[in-house]
Amino acid sequence: MVVEIRPHCMAALMAGLGEEWVVNYARKIKEQDPVWVRGNTRVITSIAIGEYAFHQLTNYHSCARAAVKDKTKSLVCKVIEPVAVRIQEPDFVVKTSANPNAALLFLEHQASPEGQKILDESGPIKSSIYVPGEVSRMVQGKKLSINDYRTYHKTPEWMRMVVEAYGFPKAEIK
């Protein structure tokens, strides 16, 4: 088993499962003596060729992108519940921008069915859970744990808690 040292997805689970549950889960992961990794692309390729059995919690779009390229079709991506969802690529319009209305029109296009289709095709699978598209169909009816604008400010603390539960050494300046 491989586990990402940057626990973004684990932090997203806290929004739905609570801090205590996720910290206990992180301790249990540590007890499994996983292979600690940084990043998805190389690790998912390693899983596809049989070097590792599975990734504990990775970005689905990263797995889907690798699965498309996997000629052996041995790489399988699964959505498990609760589905950890987080703000990943927030878009916004700068108040003082030269053409704020054009930017708003672009954001409006992104939220349209056509825009969501483009995000799914080029991402892949990066459309919104809130707008009809591939991602919303994938999570429909599933329990979600959403780290959104209501909880996103807690992410650094939640990630710190998970890293501490993983038992990583702390840098100390004397």
N, C-alpha and C positions, 0 to 999 in steps of 0.2 A: 504494500500500500504506500502511496505517496501522498504527502500533505503539503500544501502551500504554506510557506512561512508568513505570508501576508494574509491575515485572516479576514479579508473583506466579506467573504460569503458567510463566515462564522458570525461576524458582527451583524449581518443581515438576519441571521436566525434569532438573534437576541430580541429583535423587535417583536417577534411572534411567540417565541418559546420562553423568553425571560433570561435574565443574566445567570441565575443559579443553574438552570438546566444546561445552558451552553457551556459554562465554565466546567461543570462536571463532565460533560461530553468531551471537552478539550482534554481534560485530565485522562480520560479513558483512551483517547487517541494516543496520547503520549505513552501510555502503558503498552500500546501495541508495537512500540519501537518502529515507527514508520520511517520512510526515507523522506527527509525534509527537502523541499525543492523551492525554487523561486521562478515563477513564470509558468506558462502553460504550454506553449508550442512544442518545445523540445520534449517535455515530459509526456505529453499526449502522444507524440510520435513514438516514444519509448514504449508506451502501453500498446500501441497498435502493432509493434513488432514483437511483443511478448516479453519485454524486459521487466515490466511490472504488471500486476494484475488489475489495479484500479486506482483512480484518484479519488480521494475522500470527498472533495467538494470543489469542483472547478467551474469555470464559466461555461455554460451550455453552448454559447455561440463559438467558443474556441474548440470545443469537442466536435461540434457539427462541421466546422470548417475543415478540421483534420479528417473527419469521417468521409467527407466528399472526396478528399485526395487519397484515401486509403484504398489501394487497388485490391487488397485481399478481403476487404469488407469485414475485417475482424474487429474493428473498433466500433463499439456500440455506446451510444449516449443515452442516458436515462434521466428523466425528470422525476425526482423523488419528493415526497411530501414531508414536511411543509416545504414548499418551493421558496428558496431564499432569493428575494428580489431586492435590488438596491439601485439607487440613482447611480448611473455609470457615466453617462455622457450628457450632462445637462446643457441645454442650449438656452441662450438668453439674448436679449437685445440691450446694448449699451445705450443708456438714456441720451448721451451726447453724440451718438453716431451720426454720420452724414445722412444716411438714408434709413431711419428707423422703420418707416412704413414698409420699405422693401424687405427688410429683415423680418418684420412681422408676417408679411405675406409668405416668405420662405418657411417660417415656422408653421404657418397654417397649412402650407403644402405638405410639410413633413407629417402632419397629423392626419392628412387625408388618406383614404384607402390607397390611392396611387403612390403617395409618399411612403406609406408603410410597406407597400409591396417592394419598392426600391430598397428600403432598409433591409428587408428580409432577404432579398436577392444578393445585395452587395455586401451585407454584413458578415456572414449570413446570420439570419435569425436575430436581428437587433431591433425589431419593431417594438411597439409598446404593448404592455398588458392591458392598457385601457382603451385601445383603439382596435377595431377589427383588423386582424392580420394573423400571421402564422403563430406568433408568440401568444396572443390572447387565446387562440384555439388550443394551444398546447397546455395552458394552465387552467383552462375553463373547468370549473367544478373541483379543482384541487385546492387544498388548504395552502394559503400563501403567508409568508413571513416577510413583510415589506418594510424596508428601511428607506423611507421617503422623507420629504421635507419636514415631517413632524418629528422624526427621530434622528435624522442624518447628523445633526450636531453632536450626537452621542458616539458616533463611529470611532473617533480616536480612543476614547476611554474603553469602549467595548473591545477594540482590537488589542489594547494594552492588557486587558483582563485575560483575553485568550492567549496571548503570547506568554503571559506570566503562568497560566495554567499549563502551557506546553513545557515550561521549565527552562526556557532559554536563559543563558547568562545575561546579566545586566552590565552595561558599560559603566565604569566608575571612574570619575576624575578625582584625583587626590591633590 
